[in-house]
Amino acid sequence: MADRLNAATKYVVTHRPESLAWGPFKAIFPDVVESIRRIKAQDGSADLILSGSSTLTSPLLEHGLADESCWSSFRSCWAQGSAFLRRESRHAHSSS
């Protein structure tokens, strides 16, 4: 499994593509939403997995680009910070 994951192309959202010395990868910028749309529209495109990004979660949900969402939460206390999902995204694609 590790060999398969290591060989898979990674789509990386970054403002510093020069920091991606490992690979194989494709940097996604500046329009993340449109880039993800193009990737998902390709014939035979594989599943895209978003891992650990509270910044990208809201726009992908808002634009209908997330097919599935799995959440894990851990107890913590924060005195300040930003919401994981923007208010308009919280119920955008929830099933009832």
Secondary structure as UniProt FT lines:
FT   HELIX           2..7
FT   STRAND          10..13
FT   HELIX           17..19
FT   STRAND          25..28
FT   HELIX           32..41
FT   TURN            43..44
FT   HELIX           54..62
FT   TURN            63..64
FT   HELIX           87..89
FT   TURN            90..93
//
